[in-house]
Amino acid sequence: MHQTLTPRSYGVKELASIYFPNIAPASASIRLKRWIRTTPALLTALAETNYRLSSRILTPRQVEIICTEFGQP
């Protein structure tokens, strides 16, 4: 099932749980951060928005960049 995201800030665990609904939120968060870390162009684009791998909150722009790279969950 695809879910259209409302343009707003999301917690990393919240967004990760949308992408990976069948695993625990903490595991989903680790997996999403691994996706980000291993996608250099995405990491660069996010860094331009002051994103850090330790960030817990994603801005609407950061969520948009992630969804553009990985597709809508």
BADO-906770 format. One record per residue: residue number from 1; residue in one letter; x, y, z of N, C-alpha, C, O in turn. Coordinates in steps of 0.2 Angstrom, whole numbers. Atoms other than C-alpha are relative to their C-alpha. Example, Ala and Ser with C-alpha at 12.3 -4.5 7.8 and 13.67 -1.06 7.14 Angstrom:
REM BADO-906770
 pos code  n_xx  n_yy  n_zz ca_xx ca_yy ca_zz  c_xx  c_yy  c_zz  o_xx  o_yy  o_zz
   1    A     4    -6     0    62   -22    39     4     6     0     9     5     3
   2    S    -4    -6    -1    68    -5    36    -4     5     3    -1    11     4
This chain:
REM BADO-906770
 pos code  n_xx  n_yy  n_zz ca_xx ca_yy ca_zz  c_xx  c_yy  c_zz  o_xx  o_yy  o_zz
   1    M     4    -6     0     0     0     0     4     6     0     9     7     4
   2    H    -4    -6     0     7    17    -5    -4     5     4   -10     6     4
   3    Q     2    -6    -4     5    32     7     2     6    -3     9     7    -4
   4    T    -3    -7     2     6    50     1     1     4     6    -3     4    11
   5    L    -2    -4    -6    15    60    13    -2     7     0    -2    10    -5
   6    T     1    -7    -1     9    76    20     6     4     1    10     2     4
   7    P    -6    -4    -1    22    90    18     0     3     6    -3     8     8
   8    R    -2    -2    -6    28    92    35     6    -3     3     9    -7     0
   9    S    -6     3    -3    42    88    47    -2    -7     3    -8    -8     5
  10    Y     1     7    -3    44    70    52     5    -2     4    11     0     3
  11    G    -6     3    -4    54    61    65     3    -5    -4    -1    -8    -8
  12    V    -3     5     4    66    49    58    -3    -7     1    -4   -10    -4
  13    K     3     7    -1    58    34    66    -7     0    -3    -9    -5    -6
  14    E     7     0     3    41    40    60     0    -1    -7    -3    -5   -10
  15    L    -1     1     7    47    41    42     2    -7    -2     0   -10    -6
  16    A    -3     7     1    57    25    43    -6    -5     1    -6   -10    -3
  17    S     6     5    -1    41    16    50    -5     0    -6    -8    -5    -7
  18    I     5     0     6    31    22    35     4    -4    -6     0    -8   -10
  19    Y    -4     4     5    45    15    23     0    -7     1     0   -12    -3
  20    F    -1     7    -2    47    -1    33    -5    -2     5    -4    -2    11
  21    P     5     1    -5    30    -4    41     0    -7     4    -3    -8     9
  22    N     0     7    -3    34   -23    45     5    -1     5     6    -7     7
  23    I    -6     1    -5    49   -20    57    -1     5     5    -4    10     4
  24    A     1    -4    -5    51   -12    73     3     7    -2     7     8    -6
  25    P    -2    -6     1    53     7    73     8     2     0    11     5    -4
  26    A    -7    -1    -1    71     7    79     4    -3    -5     9     0    -8
  27    S    -3     4     6    76    -6    66    -1     4    -7     3     4   -11
  28    A     2    -4     6    67     4    53     4     6    -1     7     8    -6
  29    S    -4    -6     0    76    20    58     8    -2    -2    11     2    -6
  30    I    -7     2     2    93    11    56     1    -2    -7     5     0   -10
  31    R     0     2     7    89     4    39    -1     6    -4     3     7    -9
  32    L     1    -6     4    83    21    33     7     4     0     9     7    -5
  33    K    -6    -3     0    99    29    39     5    -3    -4    10     0    -7
  34    R    -5     4     4   109    15    31    -1     2    -8     4     3   -12
  35    W     2    -2     7   100    19    14     3     7    -1     6     8    -7
  36    I    -2    -6     1   104    37    16     8     1     0    11     4    -5
  37    R    -7     0     0   122    34    21     3    -3    -6     9    -1    -8
  38    T    -3     3     6   125    23     6    -2     2    -7    -1    -1   -12
  39    T     2    -3     6   117    34    -7     4     7     0     1    12     2
  40    P    -4    -6    -1   131    48    -9    -4     6    -3    -3    11     0
  41    A     4    -6     3   120    60   -20    -5     2     5    -6     8     6
  42    L     5    -2    -5   106    59    -7     3     3     6     1     9     8
  43    L    -3    -3    -6   118    62     7     3     7    -1     2    11     3
  44    T    -3    -7     2   126    77    -2    -6     5     0    -6    11     2
  45    A     6    -4     1   108    84    -6    -2     2     7    -4     8     9
  46    L     2    -1    -6   103    82    12     5     4     4     3     9     8
  47    A    -5    -4    -4   119    90    19    -1     7    -2     1    11     3
  48    E     1    -7     2   115   106     9    -6     3     4    -7     9     4
  49    T     6    -3    -4    99   107    21     2    -1     7    -2     0    11
  50    N    -3     1    -7   110   105    37    -2    -7     3    -2    -7     9
  51    Y     2     7    -2   105    86    38     7    -3     3    12    -2     0
  52    R    -5     4    -3   116    76    50    -2    -7     1    -8    -8     2
  53    L     3     7    -1   115    57    52    -2    -1     7    -6    -5     8
  54    S     2     1    -7   112    60    70    -7     4     1   -10     4     6
  55    S     6    -4     0    97    71    66    -6    -4     2    -7   -10    -1
  56    R     6     4    -2    80    65    74    -6     3    -4   -11    -1    -4
  57    I     5    -3     3    69    77    65     2     2    -7     7     5    -8
  58    L    -2    -2     7    68    79    46    -5     6    -2   -11     5    -1
  59    T     4    -5     2    62    95    39    -4    -2    -6    -3    -7   -10
  60    P     4     2     6    48    95    25     5     0    -6     4    -5   -11
  61    R    -4     0     6    62    99    12     4    -7     0     5   -10    -5
  62    Q    -4     6     0    73    84    18    -5    -6    -1    -2   -11    -5
  63    V     4     5     2    58    73    17    -2    -1    -7    -2    -6   -10
  64    E     1    -1     7    54    79     0     6    -3    -4     5    -7    -9
  65    I    -6     2     3    72    75    -5     1    -8     0     2   -11    -4
  66    I    -1     8    -1    72    57     2    -6    -3    -4    -4    -8    -7
  67    C     5     3     4    55    54    -6     1     0    -8     0    -4   -12
  68    T    -2    -1     7    62    60   -23     5    -6    -2     5    -9    -7
  69    E    -5     5     1    77    48   -21    -3    -7     0    -2   -11    -4
  70    F     2     6    -2    68    33   -14    -7    -2    -3   -10    -7    -3
  71    G     7     0     2    50    36   -21    -4     0     6    -2     0    12
  72    Q     5     0    -5    34    38   -11     0    -7     4     0   -12     0
  73    P     0     6    -4    33    25     3    -7    -4    -2    -8    -9     1
